[in-house]
Amino acid sequence: MTQSPDAAAAAATSGNLTVGEVEALLRAAAPPQLAESWDSNRLICGDPDEPVHSVLLAVDPVAAVVDEAIECGVDMIITHHPLYLRGTDHVSATDPKGRWCTAWCEPGLRWRTLTPR
């Protein structure tokens, strides 16, 4: 579901946001066309129709961020840096990044990267 920034802003003031509406607000604040070719400026995990009641902002997607999000009951994490800078062939819990992926997927967290210019 793609919404206009105006519709997303109206939803934000009513307190009823979805992942898609958060996406629209972020695209309005940091238009994707301003991103560099290497930037990962998109939704990484989550359904655009799911509700978002709280967001945790972080610079890096590290285990402590996921732990804090789970502890605080946060619905969505927005990070500046992506989890992977290059392609990967797995996200199993056999390495640190895979454990991060497993930890954030189990409670149903949503995650997005944002690289404002």
N, C-alpha and C positions, 0 to 999 in steps of 0.2 A: 504494500500500500504506500503510495507516494502522495504526500500532502504538500500543499503550498506552505511557505514559511508563515504567511498570515494565519492560515488555519491552525498550524502547529503552535503559533504564539497564542492564539485564542484558547487552545486546549491547555497550554501551560498555565495560563491564568486561572483556568477552571480547576486545575489540579488533576486532570485526567489525561495523562500522557501515555502514548504507546511507544514502542521502540521506533516505529516508523516516524512518529512525530518528533522524537528526539533527533532522528536522522535529518529531518527537514530543517530543524533549527540549526543543527551543526553545519549543514550544507549552506545555509543562508549566511552564517557567521564566517565560515571558511570555505568558500566555493571550491569544489574539486578542481576546476580548471586552473587554479592558482598553485596546485600541488606540483612538486617535481615528479619526474617520471618514476623515481625510485620510492616515492612515498606510498605508504599503505594507508590510504585515507578512506576507510570504509567500515561497514559492519563486518565483524569477524565471526561472531557467533550470536544467534538470536533470531527470533521470529518477529518481523515488523509489526505484527498485530498484538504481541504480548504487552501487558501493562508494565509501566516503569513508575515506581513510586519514589525511588531514591537512586542516586548516582554517586559513584566514587571516582574522583579524578586522580590520575597518577602520571608520573613521567614515564616510568618503566613498568612493564608487566612482569613483576617478580612475585615469588611465593608469598611474601609478606603482604602484598596488595590483595591477593586472593584471600588470605587468612583474615585480613581486616574486613573485606567485603562480606565474607561469610559470617564473621562474628557480629557485624553491625546489621546484618539482614539486608544488605544492599542488593538491588535488582540489576544494576548495570555498572560496568567499569568502562571508563573512557581513558585511554592512555595516549601519550604523545608518541612513544616508540612502539613499533610492532614487536610481536613475540619472535618472529623469524625474519631475518634480513635476507635470507636466501631460501630457496625451496627446501622442503623437507619430505621425507618418505614415510614418516610415522609420528604419532603423538602418544605413544605408549608410555606408561609410568616407569619405564626403565631408565630414563634420563631426566635431568632437572626440568627441561621445558615440557616434556611429556607429562611429568607429575603435575606441573602447573595446569596444563590443559585438562587433565583428569580432575583435578581439584575444582576448577571453575565450571566444568560441565556437569558434575554430579548434582550440585544444588540448583542448577538451572540459571546460572548467571549469564548475562548478556555482555558482550564486549565489543568495543569499537575503538579504532585508532583515529586520531585527529592530528594533522600536521598543518596548523595555521601558518600562513605566510604573511 
